[in-house]
Amino acid sequence: MESLKYLYKIGRGPSSSHTMGPDKAARLFKAKHPDADAFRVLLYGSLSDTGKGHKTDVAILDALSPIRADVVFAGTPDAPLEHENAMDFFAYRGGVQIGTARMLSIGGGEIEVVGEPQFDNPQVYALNSFKEIAALCAARNIRLSDYVFETEDDDFPAYLHEIWKAMKQSILDGLTTTGVLDGGLNVERKAQLLFNQSHIDESEITKENRLVCAYAFAASEQNAGGGRIVTAPTCGACAVVPSVLKYMQDKRGFSDKDIVRALAAGGLIGNLVKTNASISGAECGCQAEIGTACSMAAAALCELFGMGLGQIEYAAEVAMEHMLGLTCDPVCGLVQIPCIERNAVAAMRAINALSLANFLSNTRRVSFDTVVETMYRTGKDLSFRYRETSQGGLAQFVK
């Protein structure tokens, strides 16, 4: 598996696959054709169906600027696509085509170029399953976070400290920003409202739900507004991990060093999903994004509380298992409805998974590796209408 630096990335919303990926692809193609005086880009599949709401065209035009460019939402061709997020780039000089490439935005801001050797992201992890990793950790009596820090390079702890700093800043920015999100749905930012609605007789569990949701709304609203966030594992699911860790740090006084260890364990879980299944909503529905984020958050919480390998696996597995079949049906192609609330719901579910793992981990019958494979196959079985095309579900009925 590759480094967790390719999972946790600081960038701008609203979508890692629909803005960060196309931006990266456009910059790469532009660099390959420095003599071009014009570009044309055809977007297919999910990029075509929801690209306008995700501002895919804006991201590409900005990346190709100042060269003149034309972005076309081309629908889905008759021939099968290599991936649900496909793009054709064309370069011209003096009206003559001088270059072309098909690129795929595969999730999390990563891209592939069809017909070319793929990018050599460092493959630093020799083990590719939770079963293998857990066996190694058990044999050496080390924690998941220890395994991560031993495997990554020396500056990785410092990298995660920067990731945590950016996560906290996305929450702070969201809590201090009000108004209506762009896009035409008239969705009001609610994070500040949630954060300030405390009551004298508020129970502890009500307060926990309110604050966790306020933090999740804050980061997710920042993403929806094109703000600076951290992919965890994607832009659309960016708020689940930071919201639960921020809440626990505030409540329990965990240090930033403790949080960094939790991020390492949670990131390892996300990397396993990315390697063995998918974190792309266009490929496998929202279960691949929010489901993975929920598993990451649950595992991170378990690491934070010093739980054992079996408890971590149980929490990550149960978090994903009950997201199976979750559709990606963003209204108007915007990362707002149901995406913002969904981050908050998944954050609370991650805390539920932590509690269940504390009591029931010895009753587990399903492995984490099995639920990851199940998620992938379930995602592939989903109708394209429910994989980030905005042609089914809420997107069909909410206008």
Helices and strands as residue ranges (DSSP letters): G 4-6, E 10-12, I 16-20, H 21-32, E 38-43, H 45-54, H 56-64, E 68-73, E 86-93, E 96-107, E 110-113, H 130-140, H 144-151, H 156-175, H 191-196, H 204-224, E 228-230, H 240-252, H 256-276, H 281-284, G 286-288, H 290-304, H 309-321, G 331-333, H 339-360, G 361-363, H 368-381, G 384-386, H 394-397
